[in-house]
């Protein structure tokens, strides 16, 4: 009876220890992923403090600088693949590369325009409400404040790869799913183009860089 009790007690201790270890590991991975996002946020905000980058006509230079900050953090190829969805397999290797490039330009231009228009005053990292079921995936929430007091919440979905933590999706204010929104646009263009991937990429590129769609 005593040995049975001791056996069960040791088992409970082991389970508790593993549970604590799991929480600690999860906290560490959240800190790692959050650190990547915070570093990128600080880098982008530093760019916005440079008058020469936010003045009219400096869009290309600002985008280039933002690209330097975000490229190590955002997995553009992964997101582009998910945006293409079921049509990814239909596309040739060259078309996949082409779309990934034009999609990256889309995100950078959209982001740069939003940043300049929003005029960020400050930001705050929001502690997680619950642990992630997968230590290689983390959700990082950042509250962003504008000079006029407006607040938006940005939810970043991070995934750990061999190259470190990468952003693979983002949701704005709980309603705008970046990856899903672009995926719906891609699917709509595919239907309008009768499944012609090359035409969709050309059309997309024309909208992002007018006059270059057929280049």
Buried (B, 14 or more C-beta within 10 A) or exposed (E): EEEEEEEEEEEEEEEEEEEEEEEEEBBEBBEBBBEBBBEBBEBBBEBBEEEEBBEEEBBEBBBEBBBEBBEEBBBBBBBBBBBBBEBBEEBEEEBBEBBBBBBBBBBBBEBBEEBBEBEBBEBEBBEBEEBBEEBEBBBBBBEBBBEEEEEBBBBBBBBBEEEEBBBBBBBBEEEEBBBBEBBEBBBEBBEEBEEBBBBBBBBBBBEBBEEEBEE
